[in-house]
Amino acid sequence: MTEKKKVCMLCGKPSGESICESCKSNVQGEAAHNKQKMEKQVKVGSEVEKDKIVKKHLDK
């Protein structure tokens, strides 16, 4: 009987796991980068909203 070779689901290289360490590191790095980008956008967005509220309050 032929034994199945395990390969990485992302790059196709032989690996003992479903995702090799190299691809795992790349995915984690991309996720961290995207999280930082989203957090920065939320911070900028909340600052804009905060400025609108302050301006509205000062206009009264």
Secondary structure, DSSP 8 states (H G I E B T S, - for coil): ------B-TTT--B-SSSS-HHHHHHHHHHHHHHHHHHHHHHHHHHHHHHHHHHHHHHH-
